[in-house]
Amino acid sequence: MNNFVVSLATRIRPQMILYNIDGEIDAAEFQISLLERNTFLRDENNDPLFRVYFPIQTRNGKSRHWVVSLEPSIFREYNNVRGLYFQWNRIRFSEFVGVRQCRACSKFGHTAKNCDPGNEPKCASCGQFSQENHV
């Protein structure tokens, strides 16, 4: 029993991905435009109930998808809306579930950038520990 550590998982806020936003728009402009047209995304003090996390580049390179996190209290309401309004367009969205997996050791929860040097590298194809001549 002395070898185990018990910890509570931290609660994460629900995330949504909003599709095909003009690639020229930055995070601040994106947040302001969403607040102007979608009143349920702000509280009585006009503070946003969401946080803009990061963009994901699209294949065409002209637009981006944006990932935002929401207050859990409005997540259900947000999910039932058919679309959000951004500038003069109605945009599609869906729930975003981002799973981090390291390319070096194949463990979940971190990326290769933050990988512990003590982790042994694994082959992405077979899952065996990688050797220099591993195929």
N, C-alpha and C positions, 0 to 999 in steps of 0.2 A: 504494500500500500504506500510506502514511502516514495516509490518511483513515479507516482501519478500526481499530476497537478490538475486541480479542478478550477475552471474559470467559466464565467458567464460570457456568452457571446454578446458583442455590442450590437445594438439594434441599428439597422440601416434604414434610411429613408427610401420609400419606393421611388423608382426611377422610370422615366418615360423617354422615348426617343421620338423626336419630331423630324419628319422627313422633308428633304428637298428645299432647304432654305438657301437663298442667294449666297454665294460664296464670298461676296464682298462685305457682308454684314459681320460685325464683331459682336462679342458677348454682351457688352453694355447696350448696344443698339437693339440687339435681339430681345433682351429682357424688357427694355422700355416699350418696344412695339407689342410684345405679348401682353403687357399690363394695360396698354391703352385699349385694346380690343376685347379682352377677356376679363371682365370685372370680378369673376369668382376666384381669380388667381391672386387677389390682393385682399388685405384685411381692412378694417375701418380706418386705419391711419395711412392707407395707400402703400403700405409696405408689402413687398412680394411674399407670397406663401410658397415660393419655389426658389431653387438655386440653379443657375446655369453651370453645368460641370465642364463639358468639353465638346468640341465638334468632331465629327467623323467625315473624312473626305469621301465624296462619291466617285463612282467610276468615270463619270464625264468630266470631272474636275471643275465644273462651273458652279456646283451647289454643294452643300454640306448637310449632314444630319446632325442635330444638336441633342445632347443628352442632358436632361434636367431632372433634379430631384424635387419631390413635393412633400409638403407637410402631410403626414398620414391622415389627418382629419379631412382633407379635401381629395385624397386619392380616389375614394369611391365616386365622388361627384365628377371628378376629372375623367374617370374611366367611362362613365355613362354618356359623356358628351360625344356627339357624332364627329365633331371636328373643332379645331381651334382656329381663330382668326389671327392672321399675321399680315400686317400692312393691308393690302386689299385682297388677299387670298385666304382661302380656307385650306388648312394644311392637315395632312394625315399624321397620326401618331400611334404608338403602341407601347406596351410595357417593355422596359429594357432590363434584361438580366445579363450583367457582365460577369463572366467567369474568367478569373486570372489563372493562367497556367504557365509555369516556367518552361522555357525552351531548353534549358540546360539540364535540369534534374527531373522534369516532368511532374513536379508536385504542384498542387493547387494552392492558391492564396497569395502568390507572389509572382513576379516576373524575373527574367534572367538578370535584369539590372540590379535587383535587390536579393539575388540568390546568395545563400550562405556558402562561402568557399569550401566548407566542410561537406557539403552535399556532393555525392558522387554523380557524375553525368550519366544519363540514361539515353538509350537509343529511342528516338521518337517512333520508329516503326515497330520494334518488337518489345520494348520495355526493359530489355536486359541492360546491365551496366555496360557502358561503352568502353571499348578498348581501342587502342590506336588503329588496329587492323580490322575493326568490327565492320561487318557488312550489313 
